Structures are given as structure tokens and as C-alpha cells.
Amino acid sequence: MSDAPIEIAVDKTALKQLKAARKEQIAAATVRMKEQRRAVKAIKAHLDGAELTVPEIAAATGLPGSEVLYYVATLKKYGEILEGPKDGGYYRYRLGQAPAQIAEADPAE
């Protein structure tokens, strides 16, 4: 005989207990993820058809400059926005092509 049904029942109970114990942390993480998605969406919306510096993005979105800088660096790392020419002490940023758009536009394939 197999002990699998008993183990599954124990695992489900343990998982329920863990979820109940961490309910507040899970809710807080969910709220943070929603805020991050809203911030990224706002940044991309303001960069749509424009080249802006970090302070200009911060002013347009109402987000703190340090937060905008973090998101811009992350989006730049993953190719979602591109760094343009320097304007005074700041670089200008614009939207980049999404990986799916790059693959569609690649004539080599």
C-alpha cells in the first residue's frame, strides 16, 4: 500500500496553515506588486512618443525621482526603454521595442 494519500492530505493542511500564518505578508506583497505595475505603466505611458529625463518623468508621473530612477534602470536593463542623448546632466529615455516586436521586425529570420 502507498502512503501517498496521507502525505497529500498532510501537505495540504500544512500549506493552508502556512498561508494563514503569512496572510498579512502575502497581502502586503500583492499591494506592492500592484503599485509597481502602476508605476511602470505610468512611466511607459509618458515615454510613449517622447524622450524624457528622469526628473521630467518624475514630475509627469508624480513619483519620487529615486523611484523613477530605479524603474528606468530596470526597464533599460531589459530593453523596454532605451537611453538617448544626454541633456545637461541627465540622459533622455524613450520606449524600446518589446522582444516580440524585435523578433517580428528581424528580416534575418
Kinemage of the C-alpha trace (Angstrom):
@kinemage 1
@onewidth
@group {chain A} dominant
@subgroup {mainchain}
@vectorlist {calphas} color= white
{ca met a 1} P 0.000 0.000 0.000
{ca ser a 2} L 1.027 3.523 -0.662
{ca asp a 3} L 1.193 6.352 1.846
{ca ala a 4} L 0.644 8.970 -0.884
{ca pro a 5} L -2.979 9.961 0.015
{ca ile a 6} L -1.993 10.559 3.627
{ca glu a 7} L 1.051 12.621 2.592
{ca ile a 8} L -1.049 14.750 0.237
{ca ala a 9} L -3.572 15.463 2.994
{ca val a 10} L -0.770 16.451 5.376
{ca asp a 11} L 0.831 18.673 2.716
{ca lys a 12} L -2.491 20.431 2.019
{ca thr a 13} L -3.031 21.054 5.722
{ca ala a 14} L 0.494 22.395 6.127
{ca leu a 15} L 0.042 24.661 3.112
{ca lys a 16} L -3.239 26.038 4.482
{ca gln a 17} L -1.576 26.737 7.829
{ca leu a 18} L 1.350 28.456 6.150
{ca lys a 19} L -0.971 30.632 4.023
{ca ala a 20} L -2.970 31.589 7.121
{ca ala a 21} L 0.178 32.460 9.062
{ca arg a 22} L 1.536 34.598 6.228
{ca lys a 23} L -1.724 36.198 5.167
{ca glu a 24} L -0.550 39.739 6.027
{ca gln a 25} L 2.779 39.344 4.208
{ca ile a 26} L 1.048 37.946 1.128
{ca ala a 27} L -1.428 40.849 1.111
{ca ala a 28} L 1.379 43.399 1.506
{ca ala a 29} L 3.388 41.819 -1.324
{ca thr a 30} L 0.309 41.865 -3.557
{ca val a 31} L -0.207 45.572 -2.873
{ca arg a 32} L 3.470 46.313 -3.647
{ca met a 33} L 3.304 44.408 -6.933
{ca lys a 34} L 0.186 46.334 -7.990
{ca glu a 35} L 1.891 49.646 -7.133
{ca gln a 36} L 4.960 48.640 -9.142
{ca arg a 37} L 2.846 47.690 -12.161
{ca arg a 38} L 1.019 51.035 -11.967
{ca ala a 39} L 4.310 52.934 -11.747
{ca val a 40} L 5.850 51.089 -14.708
{ca lys a 41} L 2.678 51.602 -16.738
{ca ala a 42} L 2.690 55.342 -15.949
{ca ile a 43} L 6.369 55.677 -16.898
{ca lys a 44} L 5.840 53.849 -20.189
{ca ala a 45} L 2.738 55.922 -20.938
{ca his a 46} L 4.685 59.163 -20.539
{ca leu a 47} L 7.553 57.851 -22.665
{ca asp a 48} L 5.188 56.829 -25.479
{ca gly a 49} L 6.261 59.085 -28.342
{ca ala a 50} L 8.534 61.210 -26.145
{ca glu a 51} L 12.090 61.360 -24.859
{ca leu a 52} L 12.224 62.410 -21.213
{ca thr a 53} L 14.797 62.665 -18.446
{ca val a 54} L 14.311 61.054 -15.043
{ca pro a 55} L 13.276 64.374 -13.405
{ca glu a 56} L 10.779 65.020 -16.214
{ca ile a 57} L 9.310 61.516 -15.796
{ca ala a 58} L 9.115 62.030 -12.026
{ca ala a 59} L 7.289 65.340 -12.467
{ca ala a 60} L 4.893 63.870 -15.031
{ca thr a 61} L 4.054 60.755 -13.003
{ca gly a 62} L 4.172 62.254 -9.514
{ca leu a 63} L 6.564 59.511 -8.405
{ca pro a 64} L 9.717 60.272 -6.388
{ca gly a 65} L 12.813 60.713 -8.563
{ca ser a 66} L 14.666 57.901 -6.788
{ca glu a 67} L 11.821 55.505 -7.537
{ca val a 68} L 11.686 56.588 -11.184
{ca leu a 69} L 15.441 56.103 -11.481
{ca tyr a 70} L 15.101 52.545 -10.129
{ca tyr a 71} L 12.329 51.691 -12.601
{ca val a 72} L 14.145 53.336 -15.519
{ca ala a 73} L 17.328 51.384 -14.755
{ca thr a 74} L 15.364 48.146 -14.558
{ca leu a 75} L 13.391 48.818 -17.741
{ca lys a 76} L 16.619 49.788 -19.523
{ca lys a 77} L 18.293 46.568 -18.377
{ca tyr a 78} L 15.538 44.526 -20.006
{ca gly a 79} L 15.415 46.609 -23.184
{ca glu a 80} L 11.960 48.050 -22.602
{ca ile a 81} L 13.304 51.597 -22.697
{ca leu a 82} L 16.380 52.963 -24.401
{ca glu a 83} L 18.868 55.578 -23.327
{ca gly a 84} L 19.081 58.537 -25.660
{ca pro a 85} L 21.350 61.566 -25.820
{ca lys a 86} L 22.478 63.389 -22.717
{ca asp a 87} L 20.576 66.583 -21.924
{ca gly a 88} L 22.625 68.571 -19.451
{ca gly a 89} L 23.326 66.219 -16.579
{ca tyr a 90} L 20.615 63.716 -17.483
{ca tyr a 91} L 20.062 61.160 -20.208
{ca arg a 92} L 16.848 61.175 -22.186
{ca tyr a 93} L 14.910 57.915 -22.307
{ca arg a 94} L 12.418 56.575 -24.819
{ca leu a 95} L 10.437 53.396 -25.244
{ca gly a 96} L 12.273 50.488 -26.811
{ca gln a 97} L 10.847 47.637 -28.801
{ca ala a 98} L 9.433 44.713 -26.895
{ca pro a 99} L 11.209 41.382 -27.596
{ca ala a 100} L 8.187 40.158 -29.618
{ca gln a 101} L 8.361 43.273 -31.817
{ca ile a 102} L 12.090 42.780 -32.362
{ca ala a 103} L 11.562 39.168 -33.482
{ca glu a 104} L 8.815 40.242 -35.908
{ca ala a 105} L 10.958 43.045 -37.329
{ca asp a 106} L 14.092 40.876 -37.776
{ca pro a 107} L 14.427 40.214 -41.519
{ca ala a 108} L 17.097 37.526 -40.971
{ca glu a 109} L 14.500 35.022 -39.772
